[in-house]
Amino acid sequence: MVIPPKVRPHVLRHSKGMHLLQAGVNLIYIRDFLGHVDIKTTEIYARTDTETKRKAIENAYLGLIDSSLPDWNKDQELLLWLSELK
């Protein structure tokens, strides 16, 4: 297996940190696992993960967010318009 030149040890380390965060692991544990001295270094992972942010917002406002989102894949007109935005 050939590793692409852009994949460096830091990329693997960052990916592991993001996966731990997405799995719900506390930032303190991620800090310790990655060997960061300051939690502020680990907080960078929390700032970059939009999926976790979306889930946190949904959980904070359970009564306000409609969980029955439309299926955009069925709207062929919208999909055509989006494909033309390239």
Rosetta blueprint (number, residue, H / E / L):
1 M L
2 V L
3 I L
4 P L
5 P L
6 K L
7 V L
8 R L
9 P H
10 H H
11 V H
12 L H
13 R H
14 H H
15 S H
16 K H
17 G H
18 M H
19 H H
20 L H
21 L H
22 Q H
23 A L
24 G L
25 V L
26 N L
27 L H
28 I H
29 Y H
30 I H
31 R H
32 D H
33 F H
34 L H
35 G L
36 H L
37 V L
38 D L
39 I H
40 K H
41 T H
42 T H
43 E H
44 I H
45 Y H
46 A H
47 R H
48 T H
49 D L
50 T H
51 E H
52 T H
53 K H
54 R H
55 K H
56 A H
57 I H
58 E H
59 N H
60 A H
61 Y L
62 L L
63 G L
64 L L
65 I L
66 D L
67 S L
68 S L
69 L L
70 P L
71 D L
72 W H
73 N H
74 K H
75 D L
76 Q H
77 E H
78 L H
79 L H
80 L H
81 W H
82 L H
83 S H
84 E L
85 L L
86 K L
